[in-house]
Amino acid sequence: MDLVSSMEDQKWLLSSGRYVEDVISDICDHMPLQNFKTHLLRSLVLDLSDSAIVGWFTPAELQEMQLAFPPLPPPDKVLIDSLTPFFEVKTTQDLNKVLQNFRSCIFTAPTAFWAESVHRALLSLFTFPVMPLCASQLEAWYSSSIWASVIDFSLGNLPIRIIRHEAVCRASSLLLNKTRVQTGGPANRQKIGRRFDAIICTHADNYLEFGAIEVAKSDNGPGSTKFIQDGKKLRIALRDMIMRLHDAVGDDHGAVKKMQTVGVLNAGLTFQMVRCWGRNRGGVVLVKSERREELPRVVGELRKVWSLMRTVIQMKDIVDEVRKIVEEGEPKTKEEIAAQLLRGD
């Protein structure tokens, strides 16, 4: 790969003495052209769960890369405490009784308020005569009737926004048009980045993105064409997003190593978080898929939502940490602003 040969300063040197990017170059050189054109490695995205790829690395090298990937935030005790009243629920009557005695304030206890709102939404869905959670629905129904309350509302108390429905990845758009200097004619048209069912980003006009969500109407398993295609699309966008975040923190290597982007694959009632992380600015990025979770179809499966909610809060913690690091890097005092102007940044 020509790209790898020109990025000496960005490469990741493993303890074995090999560079991760050089191994990727070797893999791509031995890959059939048809596979290379659509493979994640072409974009320097390394999925350590890909069995066809990991064989190129030694067990020690794989362990080193896996240990370098930031761990998930610890489970949120406030959330667990908020869920405890629901642990003995067996019927919709039980759930309704708990909710009647459950009073939380969005201003003083946003996590408890979110836990209550999710269970209220589920109670309605459990008691509808048509049992909507047990039937196939359209993609938009899952986004508006389920995932908005589970995902969007959990992030609601952060100073960020979620753009829903055919949201364009700005990071991808900027990369696609990076070398565009002419207008007019098909070859000079402005390119549009990948579209997603939701984008998690800052409020600025030139917003930074922390993650994306892709929704499908049915779960046909991780080997389905839709799941594979959505997964590739999501991982490439997460790479584009983290490149912009790396640029935002500049040469602060410590901040670069703390940057992550998060993606969500929703298929029917399933939820899977995908995380993206890069050790060096401009180098290879690793992607890691977390355990697939699932929403309950009936009240007897209510415990399924608790595990899913725990993962959602972990995703929220990642987004909030990255947001804070990016904001801390911005000049705030008049001395810092003056220094930035003198540097010509």
C-alpha positions in Angstrom: 0.0 0.0 0.0 1.4 3.4 -1.1 -0.3 5.1 1.8 1.6 3.1 4.5 5.0 3.9 2.9 4.4 7.6 3.4 3.4 7.6 7.0 6.5 6.7 9.0 5.8 9.2 11.8 2.3 7.8 12.4 3.1 4.1 12.5 2.5 2.0 15.6 5.6 0.1 16.6 4.8 -3.1 18.6 7.1 -4.7 21.1 8.0 -7.4 18.6 9.7 -4.8 16.4 7.0 -4.9 13.7 4.8 -1.9 12.7 1.1 -2.6 12.6 0.7 -0.6 9.4 3.5 -2.7 7.7 1.6 -5.9 8.6 -1.5 -4.4 7.1 0.4 -3.5 4.0 1.5 -7.2 3.7 -2.1 -8.4 4.2 -3.3 -6.1 1.4 -0.6 -7.1 -1.0 -1.7 -10.7 -0.7 -5.4 -9.9 -0.9 -7.4 -10.4 -4.2 -8.1 -7.1 -5.8 -11.9 -7.6 -5.6 -11.7 -8.1 -1.8 -9.2 -5.2 -1.3 -11.6 -2.7 -2.9 -14.2 -3.1 -0.2 -12.0 -4.2 2.7 -11.7 -2.1 5.9 -7.9 -2.5 5.8 -7.8 -0.3 2.7 -8.8 2.5 5.1 -6.4 1.4 7.8 -9.3 0.1 9.9 -8.2 -3.0 11.8 -11.0 -5.2 13.4 -9.3 -7.6 15.8 -12.3 -9.9 15.7 -11.7 -10.6 12.0 -10.4 -14.2 12.0 -8.9 -13.8 8.5 -6.8 -10.9 9.7 -5.6 -11.9 13.2 -3.6 -14.8 11.8 -1.1 -12.4 10.4 -0.2 -11.2 14.0 1.4 -13.3 16.7 -0.6 -14.0 19.9 1.7 -11.5 21.8 1.1 -8.8 19.2 -2.7 -9.3 19.4 -2.6 -9.1 23.1 -0.6 -5.9 23.1 -3.1 -4.3 20.7 -6.1 -5.5 22.7 -4.6 -4.2 26.0 -3.8 -0.8 24.4 -7.5 -0.4 23.5 -9.2 1.6 26.3 -11.4 -0.5 28.5 -15.1 0.2 28.8 -16.1 2.6 31.6 -17.2 0.8 34.8 -20.9 0.2 35.3 -22.8 3.2 36.6 -23.8 2.6 40.2 -26.5 5.3 40.0 -28.1 3.4 37.1 -28.0 0.1 39.0 -29.6 1.8 42.1 -32.3 3.3 39.8 -33.0 -0.2 38.3 -33.2 -2.1 41.6 -36.9 -1.4 42.2 -37.7 -3.2 39.0 -35.8 -6.4 39.8 -38.8 -8.3 41.2 -41.2 -7.3 38.4 -42.9 -10.4 36.9 -46.1 -8.9 35.3 -47.3 -5.7 33.7 -49.3 -5.1 36.9 -46.0 -5.3 38.9 -44.3 -2.9 36.5 -47.2 -0.5 36.7 -47.1 -0.6 40.5 -43.4 0.1 40.7 -43.8 3.0 38.3 -46.6 4.5 40.3 -44.2 4.7 43.3 -41.2 5.8 41.2 -40.8 9.6 41.1 -37.6 11.0 39.7 -36.6 14.5 38.7 -34.8 15.2 35.4 -33.0 18.1 37.0 -31.6 16.4 40.0 -31.5 12.7 38.9 -31.3 12.5 35.1 -30.2 8.8 35.1 -33.1 7.8 37.3 -35.5 9.9 35.2 -34.2 8.1 32.1 -34.6 4.7 33.7 -38.2 5.5 34.6 -39.0 6.8 31.1 -37.6 3.7 29.4 -39.7 1.4 31.7 -42.8 3.6 31.1 -42.3 3.3 27.3 -41.9 -0.5 27.7 -45.0 -0.8 29.8 -47.1 0.9 27.1 -45.7 -1.5 24.5 -46.2 -4.6 26.7 -49.9 -3.7 27.2 -50.9 -2.8 23.6 -53.3 -5.6 22.3 -51.3 -6.0 19.1 -48.1 -6.7 21.0 -45.9 -4.5 18.7 -42.6 -5.8 20.2 -43.5 -9.4 19.0 -44.2 -8.3 15.4 -42.1 -7.1 12.5 -42.1 -3.3 12.2 -40.7 -0.7 9.8 -37.3 0.8 10.4 -38.7 4.2 11.3 -40.9 2.7 13.9 -37.9 1.2 15.8 -36.1 4.6 15.6 -39.1 6.7 16.9 -40.9 4.2 19.2 -38.0 2.5 20.9 -34.5 3.8 20.2 -35.2 7.5 20.7 -36.3 6.9 24.3 -33.5 4.4 25.0 -30.5 6.1 23.3 -31.4 9.7 22.6 -33.0 10.5 26.0 -30.0 9.0 27.8 -27.7 11.6 26.1 -30.2 14.4 26.6 -28.4 16.1 29.6 -25.1 16.4 27.7 -24.3 19.6 25.8 -24.4 17.6 22.5 -27.1 16.9 19.9 -28.3 13.8 18.0 -29.3 14.4 14.4 -31.9 11.8 13.4 -33.0 10.5 9.9 -30.6 10.5 6.9 -27.9 12.4 8.8 -24.8 12.9 6.7 -21.4 12.2 8.3 -19.6 15.5 8.1 -16.1 14.0 8.7 -16.6 11.8 5.7 -17.8 14.7 3.5 -14.8 16.8 4.4 -12.4 14.0 3.6 -14.1 13.3 0.2 -13.8 16.9 -0.8 -10.3 17.5 0.7 -8.6 17.9 -2.7 -11.6 19.6 -4.5 -10.5 22.9 -6.1 -12.8 23.1 -9.2 -16.5 23.3 -9.8 -18.5 22.4 -12.9 -18.9 19.0 -14.6 -19.5 15.5 -13.1 -15.8 15.1 -12.1 -15.9 18.2 -10.0 -19.1 17.7 -8.1 -19.1 18.1 -4.4 -19.3 14.7 -2.7 -21.6 13.8 0.1 -20.5 11.6 3.1 -22.2 8.5 4.3 -25.7 8.8 5.6 -26.8 7.4 8.9 -30.0 7.1 10.9 -28.4 9.3 13.6 -25.2 11.2 14.2 -24.0 12.2 17.7 -22.2 15.5 17.5 -21.4 19.0 18.9 -23.7 22.0 18.5 -21.3 24.1 16.4 -21.9 24.7 12.7 -18.6 23.0 11.9 -19.5 20.3 14.3 -17.3 17.5 15.5 -18.9 14.0 15.6 -18.6 11.4 18.4 -20.6 8.6 16.8 -23.3 7.3 14.5 -26.3 5.0 14.6 -27.5 2.7 11.9 -31.0 1.0 12.2 -32.4 -2.0 10.3 -36.0 -3.2 10.6 -35.1 -6.9 11.3 -32.4 -8.9 12.9 -31.2 -11.6 10.5 -28.0 -12.3 12.4 -24.4 -11.0 12.3 -23.9 -12.9 9.0 -26.6 -11.2 7.1 -25.7 -9.0 4.1 -27.4 -6.0 5.7 -25.6 -6.4 9.0 -22.2 -6.8 7.2 -22.7 -3.8 4.9 -24.0 -1.5 7.7 -21.1 -2.6 9.9 -18.5 -1.7 7.3 -20.2 1.6 6.6 -20.3 2.4 10.3 -16.7 1.5 11.0 -15.4 3.6 8.1 -17.4 6.6 9.4 -16.1 6.1 12.9 -12.6 6.2 11.4 -13.3 9.5 9.7 -14.8 11.0 12.8 -11.8 10.0 15.0 -9.4 11.5 12.5 -11.2 14.9 13.0 -11.1 14.5 16.7 -7.4 13.8 16.6 -6.9 17.0 14.5 -9.0 18.9 17.1 -6.5 18.0 19.9 -3.5 18.5 17.7 -0.1 17.3 18.9 -1.3 16.4 22.4 -0.4 12.7 22.2 -2.0 12.0 25.6 -5.3 13.4 24.4 -5.1 11.5 21.1 -4.8 8.2 22.9 -8.0 9.0 24.9 -10.1 9.8 21.8 -12.8 7.2 20.9 -15.8 7.2 18.6 -18.8 5.0 19.2 -21.3 3.5 16.8 -24.5 1.6 17.3 -26.0 -1.1 15.1 -29.7 -1.6 15.7 -31.4 -4.5 14.0 -35.0 -5.0 15.1 -34.8 -5.1 18.9 -31.0 -5.8 19.0 -28.3 -3.3 20.0 -24.6 -3.6 19.4 -22.0 -0.9 20.3 -18.9 -0.6 18.2 -15.9 1.4 19.4 -13.1 3.0 17.4 -9.7 4.0 18.8 -6.4 5.0 17.3 -3.0 5.1 19.1 -1.3 7.6 16.8 -2.7 10.6 14.9 -3.0 9.6 11.3 -2.2 5.9 11.9 -4.2 2.7 12.0 -7.4 2.7 14.0 -8.8 -0.4 15.8 -12.5 -1.2 16.0 -14.0 -3.4 18.7 -17.5 -4.8 18.8 -19.2 -5.2 22.2 -21.7 -7.8 23.1 -25.0 -7.8 21.3 -27.9 -6.8 23.5 -31.6 -7.2 23.0 -34.8 -5.4 24.2 -37.5 -7.6 25.8 -40.5 -8.6 23.8 -42.7 -9.3 26.8 -42.5 -8.3 30.5 -41.1 -11.7 31.5 -37.9 -10.7 29.6 -37.5 -7.3 31.3 -34.0 -8.1 32.6 -32.7 -7.8 29.0 -33.2 -4.1 29.0 -31.1 -3.6 32.2 -28.0 -5.0 30.5 -28.7 -2.9 27.4 -29.2 0.2 29.5 -25.9 -0.4 31.2 -24.1 -0.5 27.8 -25.9 2.7 26.7 -24.6 4.6 29.8 -21.1 3.3 29.1 -21.5 4.7 25.6 -22.7 8.0 27.1 -19.6 8.1 29.5 -17.3 7.6 26.5 -18.9 10.4 24.5 -18.9 12.8 27.5 -15.2 12.1 28.3 -14.2 12.7 24.7 -16.3 15.9 24.6 -14.6 17.2 27.7 -11.1 16.5 26.4 -11.8 18.3 23.2 -13.2 21.3 25.0 -10.3 21.5 27.5 -7.9 21.8 24.5 -9.6 24.9 23.3 -8.1 28.2 24.4 -10.2 29.9 27.1 -8.2 32.7 28.7 -7.0 35.8 26.9 -3.4 34.6 27.3 -4.2 31.3 25.7 -6.0 32.9 22.8 -3.1 35.3 22.3 -0.6 32.4 22.3 -2.7 30.5 19.7 -2.8 33.6 17.4 0.9 34.0 17.8 1.5 30.4 16.8 -0.6 30.9 13.7 -2.9 28.0 14.6 
